[in-house]
């Protein structure tokens, strides 16, 4: 097997020392030079190891002060499941209530925004076609724990009572229920999750380090005719949330297969 990169070895060593209570939450770590000397590596290797652990929520960096062992945080459980679509209530609020936290969100909608090339491809429209774009910040006890940017084709909802996802009589009802109000049946959704580092803007909004790991989910809802009716980029910070997928199972009887 290939040799483990030095920074991963140092990260494991730092985790071990924390697990064995050599350093406890709130303790300041020795300097990078001192750790490097003890472990036989350079300061840059120690820096990369510490950045990894900061992104995972094990350590925290304080500007002008140093690196500290992070206080343990209870991660929010975010459940992804089509079975959780409901006529009333919010799955996000239900998730927050389950862990004793108050769930809410803030949003900002811009109508008639030209679709960028990647969004147009996901919605099956031409680049520059008009869309309704809504940016969300999902909050737990008033603090952001998840971001989402949603795009809907304007030619689908324009001139209807559901054109604004968070405005009008069907505000906050969710994509499936809002589309049903204009005669569009949403049959399924496709999600593509991938890990990456947070952008500077995302880190600022979420209150995490710029190098922190997030899960970026590209989600698209489709009608029963196969048309994409909404697509969104969902950003979930690894240090604050854990993602759980629930997959409904259809039970077929032998008679149904004949």
Order of alpha helices (4+ residues) and beta strands (2+ residues): alpha-alpha-alpha-beta-beta-beta-alpha-beta-alpha-beta-beta-alpha-alpha-beta-alpha-beta-beta-beta
